[in-house]
Amino acid sequence: MTLMNDQRWLSQNFFIFFFTWGVYLQYWSGWLSEAKGLSVSQVSLIMGFGLVARALSTMFVFPFASKYLSAKKLTQFLVISALIATILYIPFNNFVALFIVTMIFSLFYPSLLPAIESSASTLVQQGKVHYGKSRSFGSISFVISVFILSIIIGYIGENAILWCMIGYLVIMLVLQAMPAPEVLSVKPTVEDRHQKYSMRSLWKIKGFPVVMVLAILLQGSLASYYNYSYIYLQRYLEVNTFYIGIILNVAVIFEILFFLKVDHLFSKWKTSSLFLLAATGSTLRWVMIYLFPNVWVFSLSQVLHALAFAMAHYAFVQYITRNLPKQQLSNAQGMYSALAMSLSAAVLTLFGGFLYEITPGLAFLGMIVFTVPAIFIILFTKKIYQY
């Protein structure tokens, strides 16, 4: 494939995946509750254990499978498995069956994210694509997905959520049947497997442990934002439901703008500088929300999502692309997805919930317990590890 086709291929894959991700992140819990009739506690239990299954899958199953399948074949396998697991939801309505199906679903579907990110890192490493340009299509599709589904639900009801997920996965499967960049279609050989590094060996790479800890701290610090922003705006600031959606989308809009320009503005920056900017912006964001509990300041703080999330994410991708061999990319993405995007969020959600019960704004301020240490870690380690 040509350079332009490689860029288009990656953009298309990010676009359709994040269409499904919008359904999963924003509506899956509500669908289990409203369409399947589960209680809030049952949904919490299912999604909580699903998060654990997701972490185990992305940390162990995905990297193991990448040793035997090409990136293209692995993604196809994950899409087919996720589609089958999603269809399994249809006949069941009792808690035990839905719990089991969710565990199966969580083993396959969330691994699509590190699979696509690994493909992106491979293409960037070979100088074939601009990461930010393609990743921006994912953010754009997330917004579109949430908007479209909200309209569909308004007309048809919550049952549409499952059928939309099935439809989007079918489209993704069709897309995977099309030609992919050659480097992603190369099947690992026996020699490659012998050269394939273990996940444990990642921790021996100079600078990687520090970078992973920073990713865990900064991505984990978004837990209160993801879980309590809607409730905070609705119940504490008494914002109309219609405007809440607009306010929350401000963050995604600036995330899109960031990814569109990041390759041109920050490609020559050191990873440590990117993380420092992310940690500083994130800290400022949580302090603003706590000190000024009003809708205007909260809306303004949404601009900082481009630093709090997008900059931290780009910093990690930049580091592994520059410093890890191709054979380690899937291991690094699997660990990042498991630790920074799953387990840390689960733990910090509980911490944020405890603080929210004391006073809502404290749930956001409490996140600086993780962003401030990140700042000091960067300042003390950037010269030592040269990252």
BELCORLIN-V552235 format. One record per residue. SS is DSSP state (@ for helix, = for strand, . for the rest). OMEGA is omega in whole degrees, -180 to 180 (* if undefined). Layout:
# BELCORLIN-V552235
ss omega
SS OMEGA
SS OMEGA
This chain:
# BELCORLIN-V552235
ss omega
. 178
. 179
@ -179
@ 179
@ 176
@ 179
@ -179
@ -180
@ -179
@ 179
@ 179
@ -179
@ 175
@ -176
@ -176
@ 179
@ -177
@ 170
@ 178
@ -178
@ 177
@ 177
@ -175
@ -175
@ -172
@ -168
@ -172
@ 179
@ 179
@ 178
@ 178
@ -179
@ -173
@ -175
. -177
. 174
. 179
. 177
. 180
@ 180
@ 178
@ 178
@ 180
@ -180
@ -180
@ -178
@ 178
@ 178
@ 175
@ 178
@ 177
@ 178
@ 178
@ -179
@ 180
@ -179
@ -177
@ -179
@ -173
@ -175
@ -178
@ 179
@ 179
@ -179
@ -179
. 177
. -174
. -177
. 173
. -180
@ -180
@ -179
@ 180
@ 179
@ 177
@ 179
@ -179
@ 179
@ 179
@ -180
@ 179
@ 179
@ 178
@ -180
@ 180
@ 178
@ 180
@ 179
. -169
. -173
. -171
. 178
. -179
. -172
@ -175
@ -179
@ 180
@ 176
@ -179
@ -180
@ 179
@ 177
@ 178
@ 179
@ -177
@ 178
@ -174
@ -172
. -177
. 179
@ 176
@ -180
@ 177
@ 178
@ 180
@ 178
@ 178
@ 176
@ 179
@ -180
@ 179
@ -179
@ 178
@ -179
@ 179
. 177
. -174
. -177
. 170
. -175
@ -174
@ -179
@ -180
@ -178
@ 179
@ 178
@ 176
@ 179
@ 179
@ -177
@ 178
@ 180
@ -179
@ -179
@ -179
@ -179
@ -179
@ -177
@ 178
@ 178
@ -179
@ 180
@ 179
@ -179
@ -172
@ -177
. -174
. 180
. 180
@ -177
@ -179
@ -177
@ 175
@ 178
@ 179
@ 180
@ -180
@ 179
@ 176
@ 178
@ 179
@ 178
@ 177
@ 180
@ -180
@ 179
. 180
. -179
. 179
. 175
. -173
@ -177
@ -179
@ -180
. -179
. -180
. 178
. 179
. 176
@ 179
@ 177
@ -180
@ 177
@ 179
@ -177
. -177
. 177
. 178
@ 179
@ -178
@ 176
@ -176
. 179
. 179
. -177
. 177
. -175
@ 179
@ -180
@ 180
@ 179
@ 178
@ 178
@ 179
@ 179
@ -179
@ -174
@ 177
@ 178
@ -178
. 177
. -174
@ -180
@ 179
@ -177
@ -172
@ -171
@ -179
@ -178
@ -180
@ -179
@ -179
@ -176
@ -171
@ -175
@ 180
. 176
. 179
. 177
. -177
@ 180
@ -177
@ 178
@ 179
@ 179
@ -179
@ -179
@ 180
@ 176
@ 180
@ -178
@ 179
@ 179
@ 173
@ 178
@ -180
@ 178
@ -177
@ 179
@ -174
@ -170
@ -178
@ -179
@ -174
@ -170
. -175
. -179
. 179
. 173
. 179
@ -180
@ 179
@ 178
@ 179
@ -180
@ 178
@ 179
@ -178
@ 179
@ 178
@ 179
@ 178
@ 179
@ -178
@ -176
@ 178
@ 179
@ -177
@ -178
@ -175
@ -177
. -176
. 175
. -171
@ -177
@ 179
@ 177
@ 180
@ 179
@ -179
@ 180
@ 178
@ -176
@ 175
@ 178
@ 176
@ -174
@ 179
@ -170
@ -179
@ 179
@ 179
@ 180
@ 180
@ 180
@ 180
@ 180
@ -177
@ -176
@ 179
@ -178
@ -167
@ -177
. 173
. -177
@ -177
@ -177
@ -174
@ -179
@ 177
@ -179
@ 179
@ 178
@ 179
@ 179
@ -180
@ -177
@ -172
@ -175
@ -174
@ -176
@ -172
@ -180
@ 178
@ 180
@ -179
@ -176
@ 174
@ 177
@ 179
@ 179
@ 178
@ 177
@ 180
@ -179
@ 179
@ 179
@ 171
. -172
@ -177
@ -178
@ 179
@ 179
@ 179
@ -179
. -179
. 178
@ 173
@ -179
@ -179
@ 179
@ 174
@ 178
@ 179
@ -179
@ 177
@ 180
@ -177
@ -177
@ -173
@ -172
@ 179
@ -178
@ -175
@ 175
. 180
. *
